[in-house]
């Protein structure tokens, strides 16, 4: 079996990621958006989530999870909580499709 080659990184991709600003795209998204952040998140702060939520169209929802930070929502009970929020959100917005 041949050894795996390292992932190839293209500078054009890095430039595109750097040039993209989600806050500019949010007002153009017609579908409802669910924003979830931890109250103690120091990577994607509550203030940033509130700013993004304020740019979104009507019908969107912001959930601030108490006593959770950026990592807490990625595993264990925090991930289970986030999955539950997403499933509830999808059921409300997709109805009987789920």
C-alpha positions in Angstrom: 0.0 0.0 0.0 1.4 3.4 -1.0 1.9 6.0 1.7 -0.7 8.8 1.7 0.6 12.0 0.3 0.2 15.1 2.4 -2.9 17.2 1.5 -2.2 19.7 -1.2 -2.8 23.3 -0.2 -3.5 25.9 -2.9 -2.8 29.5 -2.1 -5.7 30.6 -4.2 -7.9 28.7 -1.8 -6.4 30.5 1.2 -6.9 33.8 -0.6 -10.5 33.0 -1.2 -11.1 32.0 2.4 -9.5 35.2 3.6 -11.5 37.3 1.2 -14.9 35.7 2.1 -16.8 37.6 4.7 -19.9 35.7 6.0 -21.4 38.9 7.4 -21.8 40.1 3.8 -23.6 37.0 2.6 -26.0 36.6 5.6 -28.5 39.3 4.5 -28.8 37.6 1.1 -29.7 34.2 2.5 -33.5 33.8 2.0 -33.9 30.7 4.2 -34.1 30.9 8.0 -30.8 30.5 9.8 -30.1 28.9 13.2 -27.2 30.6 15.0 -25.8 28.7 18.0 -23.0 29.9 20.2 -21.7 29.2 23.7 -22.1 32.0 26.3 -18.4 31.6 27.2 -17.1 31.3 23.6 -14.0 33.3 23.1 -13.4 32.3 19.4 -16.8 33.1 17.9 -18.1 35.5 20.6 -21.7 36.1 21.6 -21.2 39.7 20.4 -20.2 38.4 16.9 -23.1 36.0 16.9 -25.5 38.8 17.8 -24.1 41.0 15.0 -24.6 38.2 12.5 -28.1 37.5 13.8 -28.9 41.2 13.4 -27.9 41.0 9.7 -30.2 38.0 9.0 -33.7 38.2 7.6 -36.8 37.7 9.8 -37.5 34.1 10.9 -34.0 33.4 12.1 -33.1 32.2 15.6 -30.1 32.8 17.9 -29.5 30.4 20.7 -26.8 31.2 23.3 -26.0 28.1 25.3 -25.1 29.0 28.9 -21.8 27.8 30.4 -20.4 26.5 27.1 -17.5 27.7 25.1 -16.4 27.0 21.5 -15.1 23.5 22.2 -17.9 22.5 24.6 -20.4 22.4 21.7 -18.2 20.1 19.6 -18.3 17.0 21.7 -20.1 15.1 24.4 -23.2 16.6 25.9 -22.6 20.0 24.2 -22.7 18.3 20.8 -25.8 16.3 21.8 -27.5 19.6 22.8 -26.5 21.2 19.5 -27.8 18.3 17.5 -31.1 18.5 19.4 -31.4 22.2 18.6 -30.7 21.5 15.0 -33.2 18.7 14.8 -35.9 20.8 16.4 -35.1 23.6 14.0 -35.2 21.4 11.0 -38.5 19.8 12.1 -40.1 23.3 12.5 -38.8 24.5 9.1 -39.0 21.3 7.1 -42.1 19.9 8.8 -43.1 16.4 7.6 -40.0 15.9 5.5 -38.1 14.7 8.6 
